[in-house]
Each structure stands twice: as structure tokens, then as C-alpha cells.
Amino acid sequence: GQSTMQWRPCTRWEEIKDMAMNHARWNLEFGVPAEFVILNSGTTSWNQVGNDMEEGIDYFMVDAASGNGKEQLQKLEKSLGAIKPKGLTPIAERLRRIREQLQPKCRDLLAHGQTVVLVIVTDG
């Protein structure tokens, strides 16, 4: 079969959601856990200083070791579909908070020869 490329109108947020879903599928196939942090959902609990990110609101995990991958993908897609980003993204603050969340895990990751790949996708 020959495949063809088609152009269709979409928003930057639709492109980002599609990219996230593709990454989630690839990570499940390769058995590599993936975490999707929402930088500007407008509803994040970690907007307030001192609050940690909350799974299912501020970030979403996809991990083949955690069970049914198809259900995880459906949950991610539904959650991303419900988010309506708005306003400016406080990127420096979000990166600082992500670093704070990763810092306690670094020694364990290094001990197991693991690394973190951080992909930042924005509309700007």
C-alpha cells in the first residue's frame, strides 16, 4: 500500500496532543515509562508554591509495567482532550518544579544506568 500525506487544519494544541499520544504509544511498545507534565492547563494544583505535582491532574504516566497499556492510552487521550490551555506558560517556574520532582530520584536512576529525557513542547 501506498500512503499519502494529507493537510488538515488544526490548532497547535491538537498537534501537541497528537505528538504526546504518539510518544505514549512508542514508549509502551519499548517498555520505557513516560511522564507527561502539563505546563499550563490552568487547573494545576502545583500553581501554588509548595504543592507537588498531582498525577492525573498535573501529569500523566504511561508505563507498560503498570498494567493495561490500552487503558493508559485511553486515559491520557481523554485527559488531554479535557485540557484547555490558556494564557502565558511560566516556563522557568515549571522547569524548576520539574527539577525539584526529579532531584530525589537522580541517585537511583544513576545507580541503574538510567537517564531522563526531557522534551519540551510549547505553542510559542
Secondary structure, 3 states (H helix, E strand, C coil): CCCCCCCCCCCHHHHHHHHHHHHHHHHHHHCCCEEEECCCCCCCHHHCCCCCCCECCCEEEECHHHCCHHHHHHHHHHHHHHCCCCCCCCHHHHHHHHHHHHHHHHHHHHHCCCCCCCCCCCCC
